[in-house]
Amino acid sequence: MSLYDIPLNTLTGEPTSLAAYEGKTVLLVNVASKCGLTPQYAGLERLQQQYGERGFTVLGVPCNQFAGQEPGSAEEIQTFCSTTYGVSFPLLEKADVNGPARHPLYAELTTAPDAAGEAGDITWNFEKFLISPKGEVAGRFRPRTEPEAAELVSAIEALLPA
């Protein structure tokens, strides 16, 4: 199954899919509002601002599976992200990234290995998947990799379509 074929919903519940981003480089991140890594939202937004006009987008997927760190409603999540970090990038609806109720998107994404060659479950909030303009996983970056880390920025730049 292509990543583009997997049905998704926006944070507001509107149907969408990654096909809406075909031809763009996407950094897909499972996010949380009450995590020690939550300040990464600032770096993600800076990436969005820096590369957004060049065929790039960050796509956030709220997840409450790690220590209950994303307990809010869709409206609470949106308000937190926009008022606290000025988030302008799209957010999808809250989803499970591991376990029996794992979203089909993450069933596909977790087969991709990271730089150490390890695939499998998401380890924590803010795990990042870089998706090429052709809809292929081009990189997996673990939660502690800062959004503006050199290895992530160079991977994004190498995939920019414009």
VENFENNOR-V155371 format. One record per helix or strand of 2 or more residues. SS is the DSSP state (@ for helix, = for strand). FROM is the first residue (numbers start at 0). LEN is the number of residues. If there is no record, write none. Layout:
ss = (SS;SS)
from = (FROM;FROM)
len = (LEN;LEN)
This chain:
ss = (@;=;=;@;=;@;=;@;=;@;=;=;@)
from = (2;6;14;17;24;39;55;73;89;103;127;136;149)
len = (3;4;3;4;7;15;7;12;3;6;4;5;10)
